[in-house]
Amino acid sequence: MNIIEIKNLSYEYTTDIKVLEDINLDIKDDDFLAIIGPNGGGKSTLLKLMLGLLKTKKNHITKNLKNDDIGYVPQNTNLNIDFPITALEVVLMGHIGSRKKIFGYSKEDISCAKNALSQVGMSGFENRKIGDLSGGQRQRVFIARALCANPKIILLDEPTASIDVKGQNEIYELLKELNQSICIVVVSHDISVLLNYAKKVAHVNKNLVYHALDNIQKNITTTDEHLCEVELLSALGKTQICCDHKH
């Protein structure tokens, strides 16, 4: 089932510069979609359009779900880390849109937040200040916040930026597990996500080129656990993408 359908979408911030042009993309309820491409190619703009943070003059995006069914994890979770707020309080913010009480959170809200923290492996960290957590732990908390809305799809913008390799793998393993019941769409520069986790990839550089990854993943080889980026990009037909490659 398609939960988001994008047809002939173009977007421009100014009248003479198009950021996206003639974008067509269907996202299914069980997808793990990676959106890749160069800086300035329009990846984050496409994500914001799907979220409704940016609007188009014509309705080129059809969502077969409610806005409350969409979870979002922003790119930079390091902002205001000195603000004295706990992990549990951050996750509870996921209930703000649907909260009916004027003051405070209900027992059900608190229980949901604790369950979400448990789901992302952060049980026991409820009262830890967000600034005392590692980058990977903070990212898990923000994913838990998105889970509090019981979403059918989670959109993540560079979820492993500024996280060490171990933390990156842990985040993607978590997303792979969540993908058993939730659609995952992730904007990433991390090519390894294409090999081990994503089911499909959309390369965005003003235009969009779409690939299923099943056969490509089977045919890509690694040397000493090193992902051969050149081989992967070549298989995708995108050798013009700049990347550093060392064996």
Summary of the structure (lengths in Angstrom):
residues: 247
radius of gyration: 18.6
end to end distance: 41.0
largest distance: 58.4
contacts: 726
relative contact order: 0.18
helix: 34%
strand: 26%
